[in-house]
């Protein structure tokens, strides 16, 4: 039995420890970013975060520790429903090791382990294999509350735009629309905007056209969206795609009472080797972005082409259930309706009859399809605009990712046409070919969030360099008081 007194504490005691540890580390105390208004006197945020999931919350916390406090995160979801964890995620537990530090950023009392142990006890932690996804969401809710992070929930972001399109130092206009009783409808201004908008942050979840053009909309769904799984009871299901989300969807459907699930694998064999696994190391998480273009392209194409298998327990959860069948070498070649049945034909020659199709087909990068970037999509440089791979290394999907600078900033597709674009930073899975797995990953947050925040403070400081230099040169506060009576 675990009797470690350090971890045998209540949630109330842990929260007191959080405040104590943060107080111990609170130096320097002075805020340093000068307040900014626009020409009409409107308030300007120093940093506005689009997204209040784990990445957005971690960045808010880290900015506050660096005394950048004129900040805000907005999220379209109700509070506590940000991200996938209690919306469309269907796994039972996280895919990463339970010892992940997540958004704690070096504060022991903020780690998932500290929270889980305080809530459930040290023995429960010892028995844990991986953190249940619902507990992960509760941890993030607690993290947001205990740190009093500034978030506007149920608030949709409209198309981003420059306030002064010809000015490299332009503020960024961020339209906000209320989607709930606590939302706000207005256009705000920000010096720096961070798109911490999740796995699909550079585009949309993808459904193959072969489904959308040939089946009624109520006969298919994207795996990474919310839909009523209980409605699949007594239904025959086809899952397109062999990623972890596909196997989660298959298992969830069978657990909901589906009579059978056919999971289609396009490859001749499902991947056995996790090509992503070597990236989960200090070296790659910290320094992938320091490599040259050719090396970054070659390595990330290798990783993404080879992909990764579902975790063993995810595979076993589906494979061990009656009614499940995995079909390899079975890419979808046709989809149509016949006698109120969905018919899917495959490259293996199968003609499968079903009632519903789940497309576990990932996302498609296209900035024009995201409302936040819809008006600036043609200005953002993509990898295909900036790098031509040698023969044998070309891979079309990689070219759709944004070509980011070292500060996670977008770069211009055509130099001079959007000189302000560097004030918008990508902190979604779109960082992969430019900076590696820096965002949208609980594992990578330990390194990605501090790099992002250092980039943001650098931008804020350099843009105000003249102000800071003048403040130093004119500083005249006396530290020493000399009493004339002392004889000096």
C-alpha positions as CSV (number, residue, x, y, z in Angstrom):
1,X,0.0,0.0,0.0
2,X,1.2,3.5,-0.9
3,X,1.7,5.5,2.3
4,X,3.7,8.4,0.8
5,X,2.5,11.3,2.9
6,X,3.3,13.8,0.2
7,X,0.5,12.4,-2.0
8,X,-1.9,11.5,0.8
9,X,-3.8,14.8,0.8
10,X,-7.2,16.1,0.1
11,X,-8.2,18.1,-3.0
12,X,-8.5,21.1,-0.7
13,X,-5.0,20.6,0.6
14,X,-3.7,20.2,-2.9
15,X,-5.2,23.5,-4.0
16,X,-3.5,25.2,-1.0
17,X,-0.3,23.6,-2.2
18,X,-0.8,24.9,-5.7
19,X,-1.2,28.5,-4.4
20,X,1.9,28.1,-2.2
21,X,4.1,26.7,-4.9
22,X,3.1,29.5,-7.3
23,X,3.7,32.1,-4.6
24,X,7.2,30.6,-4.1
25,X,8.0,31.0,-7.8
26,X,6.4,34.4,-8.2
27,X,9.4,36.5,-9.2
28,X,9.8,39.0,-10.8
29,X,6.4,40.4,-9.9
30,X,6.1,43.4,-12.1
31,X,4.0,43.4,-15.2
32,X,6.0,44.8,-18.1
33,X,3.8,45.0,-21.2
34,X,2.6,48.6,-21.7
35,X,-1.2,49.0,-22.2
36,X,-2.3,49.5,-25.7
37,X,-5.4,51.0,-27.3
38,X,-6.2,51.6,-30.9
39,X,-6.5,55.0,-32.5
40,X,-10.1,55.4,-31.3
41,X,-9.2,54.3,-27.7
42,X,-10.5,50.8,-27.9
43,X,-8.9,48.2,-25.6
44,X,-6.3,45.9,-27.2
45,X,-5.5,42.4,-25.9
46,X,-1.8,41.5,-25.8
47,X,-2.6,37.9,-26.7
48,X,-5.9,36.3,-27.7
49,X,-6.1,32.5,-27.7
50,X,-8.6,30.8,-30.0
51,X,-9.4,27.6,-28.2
52,X,-9.6,26.8,-24.5
53,X,-8.7,23.1,-24.5
54,X,-5.5,21.8,-22.9
55,X,-3.1,23.7,-25.2
56,X,-5.0,27.0,-24.8
57,X,-5.3,26.7,-21.0
58,X,-1.6,25.8,-20.7
59,X,-0.5,28.8,-22.8
60,X,-2.7,31.1,-20.7
61,X,-1.1,29.8,-17.5
62,X,2.4,30.2,-18.9
63,X,1.7,33.7,-20.1
64,X,0.5,34.7,-16.7
65,X,3.6,33.4,-15.1
66,X,5.6,35.6,-17.5
67,X,3.5,38.6,-16.3
68,X,1.6,38.9,-19.5
69,X,-1.9,39.3,-18.1
70,X,-3.9,41.2,-20.6
71,X,-4.9,38.0,-22.3
72,X,-8.0,36.1,-23.2
73,X,-9.1,32.7,-24.5
74,X,-12.4,32.1,-26.4
75,X,-14.0,28.8,-27.1
76,X,-17.2,27.9,-28.9
77,X,-18.0,25.1,-26.5
78,X,-19.7,25.4,-23.1
79,X,-17.3,25.4,-20.2
80,X,-16.1,21.9,-19.5
81,X,-16.8,20.6,-23.0
82,X,-13.8,21.9,-24.7
83,X,-11.9,19.5,-26.9
84,X,-12.8,15.9,-27.6
85,X,-12.8,14.3,-24.2
86,X,-16.5,14.2,-23.4
87,X,-17.8,15.1,-26.9
88,X,-16.6,12.9,-29.7
89,X,-13.8,10.9,-28.1
90,X,-14.9,7.3,-27.6
91,X,-11.8,5.7,-26.1
92,X,-12.0,4.7,-22.4
93,X,-8.7,6.2,-21.4
94,X,-5.9,8.4,-22.8
95,X,-3.4,6.9,-25.2
96,X,-0.4,8.3,-23.4
97,X,1.3,7.1,-20.3
98,X,-0.3,8.0,-17.0
99,X,2.9,9.9,-15.9
100,X,2.4,12.7,-18.5
101,X,2.8,16.1,-16.9
102,X,0.4,17.8,-19.3
103,X,-0.1,21.5,-18.7
104,X,1.6,21.5,-15.3
105,X,4.6,23.2,-16.8
106,X,7.0,22.3,-14.0
107,X,4.6,22.8,-11.0
108,X,4.4,19.5,-9.2
109,X,1.0,20.3,-7.5
110,X,-0.6,20.9,-10.9
111,X,0.3,17.5,-12.4
112,X,-2.4,15.1,-13.4
113,X,-0.9,12.7,-10.8
114,X,-1.2,15.2,-8.0
115,X,-4.9,15.9,-8.9
116,X,-5.8,12.2,-9.4
117,X,-4.2,11.1,-6.2
118,X,-5.8,13.8,-4.2
119,X,-9.2,12.9,-5.6
120,X,-9.0,9.1,-5.5
121,X,-6.1,8.2,-3.3
122,X,-2.6,6.9,-3.8
123,X,-3.7,3.3,-4.2
124,X,-6.0,4.2,-7.1
125,X,-3.0,5.9,-8.8
126,X,-0.8,2.8,-8.3
127,X,-3.5,0.6,-9.8
128,X,-4.1,3.0,-12.8
129,X,-2.8,2.0,-16.2
130,X,-3.7,5.2,-18.1
131,X,-5.9,8.2,-17.2
132,X,-9.6,7.8,-18.1
133,X,-10.6,10.4,-20.7
134,X,-13.5,11.7,-18.5
135,X,-11.1,12.2,-15.6
136,X,-8.8,14.1,-18.0
137,X,-11.5,16.5,-18.8
138,X,-12.3,16.9,-15.1
139,X,-8.6,17.6,-14.4
140,X,-8.6,20.3,-17.1
141,X,-11.7,21.8,-15.6
142,X,-10.0,21.9,-12.2
143,X,-6.9,23.3,-13.7
144,X,-8.8,26.2,-15.3
145,X,-10.7,26.9,-12.1
146,X,-7.8,26.8,-9.6
147,X,-5.7,29.1,-11.8
148,X,-8.6,31.4,-12.6
149,X,-7.8,31.5,-16.3
150,X,-9.6,34.1,-18.4
151,X,-11.9,32.2,-20.8
152,X,-15.0,33.2,-22.6
153,X,-17.0,30.1,-23.4
154,X,-19.8,29.6,-25.9
155,X,-18.2,32.3,-28.1
156,X,-17.6,31.7,-31.8
157,X,-14.6,33.3,-33.6
158,X,-15.3,34.9,-37.0
159,X,-12.9,35.6,-39.8
160,X,-9.6,37.1,-38.6
161,X,-8.4,40.2,-40.4
162,X,-5.8,42.9,-40.2
163,X,-7.0,46.2,-38.7
164,X,-4.5,48.0,-41.0
165,X,-3.7,45.7,-44.0
166,X,-0.6,47.6,-45.2
167,X,1.0,47.9,-41.7
168,X,3.4,45.1,-40.6
169,X,2.5,46.1,-37.0
170,X,-1.2,46.0,-37.6
171,X,-3.5,44.8,-34.8
172,X,-5.6,41.8,-35.6
173,X,-9.4,42.1,-35.6
174,X,-11.2,39.1,-34.0
175,X,-15.0,39.0,-34.4
176,X,-16.7,37.2,-31.6
177,X,-20.3,36.0,-31.6
178,X,-22.2,34.7,-28.6
179,X,-23.5,31.1,-29.0
180,X,-24.8,30.8,-25.4
181,X,-26.1,33.0,-22.5
182,X,-22.6,33.8,-21.3
183,X,-21.1,34.6,-24.7
184,X,-20.3,38.0,-26.0
185,X,-20.9,39.6,-29.4
186,X,-18.3,42.1,-30.5
187,X,-15.1,42.6,-32.4
188,X,-12.0,42.8,-30.3
189,X,-8.4,43.7,-31.2
190,X,-5.3,41.8,-30.3
191,X,-1.6,42.2,-30.8
192,X,-1.0,38.5,-31.1
193,X,-3.5,35.8,-31.9
194,X,-2.9,32.1,-31.2
195,X,-4.9,29.4,-33.0
196,X,-5.0,26.7,-30.4
197,X,-8.0,25.1,-32.1
198,X,-7.3,21.4,-32.0
199,X,-6.3,18.5,-34.2
200,X,-8.3,19.8,-37.2
201,X,-7.2,23.4,-36.6
202,X,-5.9,23.9,-40.2
203,X,-9.0,22.6,-41.9
204,X,-12.0,20.3,-41.2
205,X,-12.7,16.7,-40.4
206,X,-12.9,14.8,-43.6
207,X,-15.7,12.7,-45.1
208,X,-14.9,11.1,-48.5
209,X,-16.9,12.5,-51.3
210,X,-17.9,9.0,-52.3
211,X,-20.1,9.0,-49.2
212,X,-21.4,12.6,-49.3
213,X,-22.3,12.4,-52.9
214,X,-24.0,9.0,-52.9
215,X,-25.6,8.5,-49.5
216,X,-28.3,10.4,-47.6
217,X,-26.8,12.6,-44.8
218,X,-28.5,10.6,-42.1
219,X,-26.6,7.4,-43.2
220,X,-23.1,8.4,-42.3
221,X,-21.1,10.4,-39.7
222,X,-17.5,11.5,-39.2
223,X,-15.9,9.6,-36.4
224,X,-14.6,12.8,-34.8
225,X,-18.0,14.4,-34.4
226,X,-20.8,14.0,-31.9
227,X,-23.6,11.7,-32.9
228,X,-26.0,9.4,-31.1
229,X,-24.2,6.1,-30.7
230,X,-27.3,4.6,-29.0
231,X,-29.1,5.0,-32.3
232,X,-26.8,2.3,-33.7
233,X,-28.6,-0.4,-31.7
234,X,-29.6,-3.4,-34.0
235,X,-27.8,-1.7,-36.9
236,X,-25.1,-3.0,-39.3
237,X,-22.2,-0.6,-39.3
238,X,-19.3,-0.1,-41.6
239,X,-16.3,1.9,-40.3
240,X,-14.0,3.4,-42.9
241,X,-10.4,3.7,-41.6
242,X,-8.1,1.8,-39.3
243,X,-6.9,4.6,-37.0
244,X,-7.5,4.5,-33.3
245,X,-10.7,6.5,-33.7
246,X,-12.0,3.9,-36.1
247,X,-11.5,1.1,-33.6
248,X,-13.0,3.2,-30.8
249,X,-16.0,3.9,-33.0
250,X,-16.4,0.2,-33.9
251,X,-16.2,-0.8,-30.2
252,X,-18.6,1.9,-29.1
253,X,-21.1,0.8,-31.8
254,X,-21.0,-2.8,-30.7
255,X,-21.3,-1.8,-27.1
256,X,-24.4,0.2,-28.0
257,X,-26.0,-2.9,-29.5
258,X,-25.0,-2.8,-33.1
259,X,-25.3,-6.3,-34.6
260,X,-22.1,-6.2,-36.6
261,X,-19.3,-3.9,-37.6
262,X,-17.0,-4.3,-40.6
263,X,-13.9,-2.1,-40.3
264,X,-12.2,-1.4,-43.7
265,X,-8.4,-1.1,-43.9
266,X,-7.2,0.5,-47.1
267,X,-3.7,-1.0,-46.8
268,X,-3.0,-4.6,-47.4
269,X,-2.1,-4.9,-43.8
270,X,-2.8,-2.7,-40.8
271,X,0.3,-1.0,-39.5
272,X,2.1,-2.9,-36.7
273,X,4.9,-0.4,-36.1
274,X,4.1,3.0,-34.6
275,X,6.2,5.4,-36.7
276,X,5.3,8.3,-34.3
277,X,6.8,6.6,-31.3
278,X,10.5,7.8,-31.7
279,X,9.3,11.4,-31.8
280,X,8.2,11.0,-28.1
281,X,11.6,11.9,-26.8
282,X,13.2,15.1,-25.4
283,X,15.4,15.4,-28.5
284,X,12.6,15.4,-31.1
285,X,10.1,17.3,-29.0
286,X,12.6,20.1,-28.3
287,X,14.6,20.3,-31.5
288,X,12.7,19.0,-34.5
289,X,12.1,22.5,-35.7
290,X,15.9,23.2,-35.7
291,X,16.4,20.9,-38.6
292,X,16.7,22.1,-42.3
293,X,13.7,21.9,-44.6
294,X,14.8,18.8,-46.5
295,X,15.4,16.8,-43.3
296,X,12.1,17.9,-41.7
297,X,10.2,17.0,-44.8
298,X,11.8,13.6,-45.2
299,X,11.3,12.6,-41.6
300,X,7.8,13.8,-41.2
301,X,6.7,12.2,-44.6
302,X,8.1,8.9,-43.2
303,X,6.2,9.3,-40.0
304,X,2.9,10.3,-41.6
305,X,3.0,7.8,-44.5
306,X,3.6,4.9,-42.2
307,X,1.2,6.3,-39.6
308,X,0.6,4.3,-36.4
309,X,-1.5,1.3,-35.4
310,X,-4.3,1.7,-32.8
311,X,-3.0,1.0,-29.2
312,X,-3.2,-2.6,-28.3
313,X,-6.0,-2.2,-25.8
314,X,-8.0,-0.2,-28.3
315,X,-7.5,-2.9,-31.0
316,X,-8.4,-5.6,-28.5
317,X,-11.5,-3.8,-27.2
318,X,-13.0,-4.0,-30.7
319,X,-11.5,-7.2,-32.0
320,X,-12.6,-9.3,-29.0
321,X,-16.3,-8.3,-29.4
322,X,-18.7,-10.6,-31.3
323,X,-19.8,-9.1,-34.5
324,X,-16.5,-7.3,-35.3
325,X,-14.6,-8.0,-38.5
326,X,-11.5,-6.2,-39.8
327,X,-11.1,-6.3,-43.6
328,X,-7.6,-5.5,-44.9
329,X,-6.8,-4.4,-48.4
330,X,-10.4,-3.2,-48.5
331,X,-10.3,0.4,-49.7
332,X,-13.8,1.7,-50.5
333,X,-14.5,1.8,-54.3
334,X,-18.2,2.5,-54.4
335,X,-21.1,3.6,-52.1
336,X,-24.8,3.7,-52.9
337,X,-28.3,2.9,-51.6
338,X,-30.3,-0.1,-52.6
339,X,-33.6,-1.1,-51.0
340,X,-33.0,1.2,-48.1
341,X,-29.6,-0.4,-47.5
342,X,-26.2,1.2,-47.7
343,X,-24.0,-0.8,-50.1
344,X,-20.2,-0.4,-49.9
345,X,-18.0,-2.0,-52.5
346,X,-14.3,-2.5,-51.7
347,X,-11.0,-3.1,-53.6
348,X,-11.1,-6.7,-52.3
349,X,-14.2,-7.4,-54.3
350,X,-16.6,-7.3,-51.3
351,X,-20.1,-5.9,-51.5
352,X,-21.1,-5.1,-48.0
353,X,-24.6,-4.3,-46.8
354,X,-25.1,-1.9,-43.9
355,X,-27.4,0.6,-42.2
356,X,-24.8,3.2,-41.3
357,X,-21.3,4.3,-42.1
358,X,-18.7,5.9,-39.8
359,X,-15.9,7.7,-41.6
360,X,-12.7,7.5,-39.4
361,X,-10.9,9.3,-42.2
362,X,-9.0,12.1,-40.4
363,X,-8.9,15.7,-41.4
364,X,-8.2,17.7,-44.5
365,X,-6.1,20.8,-44.3
366,X,-7.8,23.8,-46.0
367,X,-7.7,27.1,-44.3
368,X,-10.5,28.4,-46.5
369,X,-12.9,26.0,-44.8
370,X,-12.2,27.3,-41.3
371,X,-14.2,30.4,-40.4
372,X,-11.2,31.8,-38.4
373,X,-8.9,31.8,-41.4
374,X,-11.4,31.9,-44.2
375,X,-10.4,35.5,-45.3
376,X,-6.7,35.0,-45.0
377,X,-6.3,31.5,-46.4
378,X,-4.9,32.7,-49.7
379,X,-2.2,34.7,-47.8
380,X,-0.8,31.8,-45.7
381,X,2.3,30.0,-47.1
382,X,2.0,26.2,-47.2
383,X,4.9,23.7,-47.4
384,X,4.1,23.1,-51.1
385,X,4.6,26.9,-51.7
386,X,8.1,26.9,-50.1
387,X,9.7,23.5,-50.6
388,X,10.0,21.2,-53.6
389,X,11.0,17.6,-52.5
390,X,13.3,15.4,-54.5
391,X,11.9,12.6,-56.6
392,X,10.5,9.8,-54.5
393,X,9.8,12.0,-51.5
394,X,6.8,13.9,-52.7
395,X,3.6,13.4,-50.7
396,X,0.7,15.6,-51.4
397,X,-0.9,15.8,-47.9
398,X,2.3,17.1,-46.4
399,X,2.3,20.1,-48.8
400,X,-1.1,21.2,-47.3
401,X,0.5,22.0,-43.9
402,X,1.4,25.7,-43.1
403,X,5.0,26.6,-43.5
404,X,5.6,28.2,-40.0
405,X,8.3,30.4,-38.7
406,X,10.2,29.6,-35.5
407,X,7.6,31.6,-33.4
408,X,4.8,29.4,-34.7
409,X,3.8,32.3,-36.9
410,X,2.2,32.0,-40.3
411,X,4.4,33.2,-43.1
412,X,3.3,35.0,-46.3
413,X,2.6,33.1,-49.5
414,X,3.5,36.2,-51.5
415,X,6.0,38.4,-49.6
416,X,4.6,41.9,-49.0
417,X,0.9,41.0,-49.4
418,X,0.2,40.4,-45.7
419,X,3.1,41.9,-43.7
420,X,1.0,41.6,-40.5
421,X,0.5,37.8,-40.8
422,X,3.3,37.0,-38.4
423,X,1.0,38.2,-35.6
424,X,-1.1,35.1,-36.0
425,X,0.4,31.9,-34.6
426,X,-0.6,28.3,-35.3
427,X,-0.6,26.0,-32.3
428,X,-2.6,23.1,-33.6
429,X,-1.5,19.9,-35.2
430,X,-0.5,22.0,-38.1
431,X,2.9,22.5,-36.5
432,X,4.0,18.9,-37.4
433,X,6.3,19.4,-40.5
434,X,7.6,22.8,-39.4
435,X,8.1,22.4,-35.6
436,X,7.2,18.8,-34.9
437,X,4.6,17.6,-32.4
438,X,4.5,20.9,-30.5
439,X,0.8,21.3,-30.0
440,X,-2.4,19.4,-29.6
441,X,-0.6,16.7,-27.6
442,X,-0.5,16.3,-23.8
443,X,3.0,14.8,-24.1
444,X,4.4,17.6,-26.2
445,X,3.0,20.5,-24.1
446,X,5.9,20.3,-21.7
447,X,8.1,21.7,-24.5
448,X,5.7,23.3,-27.0
449,X,3.9,25.7,-24.6
450,X,7.1,27.3,-23.2
451,X,8.4,27.7,-26.8
452,X,5.2,29.3,-27.8
453,X,5.1,31.6,-24.8
454,X,8.8,32.6,-25.3
455,X,7.9,33.5,-28.9
456,X,5.0,35.6,-27.8
457,X,6.9,37.5,-25.1
458,X,9.7,38.1,-27.7
459,X,7.2,39.6,-30.1
460,X,5.6,41.8,-27.5
461,X,9.0,43.0,-26.2
462,X,10.6,43.7,-29.6
463,X,7.5,45.5,-30.9
464,X,7.8,47.8,-27.9
465,X,11.6,47.9,-27.8
466,X,11.6,51.7,-28.1
467,X,9.3,52.1,-25.2
468,X,11.4,49.7,-23.0
469,X,14.6,51.4,-24.0
470,X,13.2,54.9,-23.2
471,X,11.9,53.6,-19.9
472,X,15.4,52.3,-19.0
473,X,17.2,55.5,-20.1
474,X,14.9,57.8,-18.2
475,X,14.6,55.7,-15.1
476,X,15.3,57.9,-12.1
477,X,13.8,56.2,-9.1
478,X,16.2,56.6,-6.2
479,X,17.2,53.5,-4.2
480,X,19.7,55.3,-1.9
481,X,18.8,58.0,0.6
482,X,21.8,59.9,1.9
483,X,21.3,61.8,5.2
484,X,23.4,65.0,5.2
485,X,23.9,64.6,8.9
486,X,25.8,61.5,8.3
487,X,28.8,63.5,7.3
488,X,29.0,62.1,3.8
